[in-house]
Amino acid sequence: MSSSARRRCAIRFAANARLVSVTALVLLLAGCGFHLRGDVAYAFTTLYINSPSNQPFAADLKRALSGGSTEVVEAATTAQAILDIPAVVDDKQVLSLSGGGRAREYALTKRVTFALHDSQGRDWLPSGEIVIRRSYTFNESEVLAGEAEEAKLLKEMQSDAVQQILRRLQSAKNPA
């Protein structure tokens, strides 16, 4: 066998090996149940979010719901379901102190209470509360960096809370 024939044979073997590897990977992913998230389906078509008007949490929730199959309406009378968010509370506590009595570590907590019901008062979901906690260390010589880290953590916590509420809304059942 000539060297060019061997080279062509090696190239075909490498191409076939890649094809077999890609096919095996696709079958492995398909077999484990992996799939893209896709569209979210809710049991209601219209939703009214009842929360204080200046609450950024409600704005983030409306933004997350927009573009899907559910329409966020401006009046509770036109909504199939009403999401009450009476309180979103951010809390900050000192976890540990330095030898000089200064705070070294903080714990941030975000609490979101919510309930989902229809205009007749029938519960679609029982009242619930989402609690998210994060901690971070603080250095007095880097105050601005600590404030930026705290703001970033609070924003991530809010995003996590919105996603948790969306997942709970998916499990809501029509009480009728």
HELIX and SHEET records of a PDB file:
HELIX    1   1 SER A    3  GLY A   31  1                                  29    
HELIX    2   2 PRO A   56  LEU A   65  1                                  10    
HELIX    3   3 ALA A   76  THR A   78  5                                   3    
HELIX    4   4 GLU A  140  GLU A  142  5                                   3    
HELIX    5   5 VAL A  143  GLN A  170  1                                  28    
SHEET    1   A 5 GLU A  71  VAL A  72  0                                        
SHEET    2   A 5 THR A  46  ASN A  50  1                                        
SHEET    3   A 5 ALA A  81  LEU A  97  1                                        
SHEET    4   A 5 ALA A 103  HIS A 117 -1                                        
SHEET    5   A 5 ASP A 123  THR A 137 -1                                        
END                                                                             
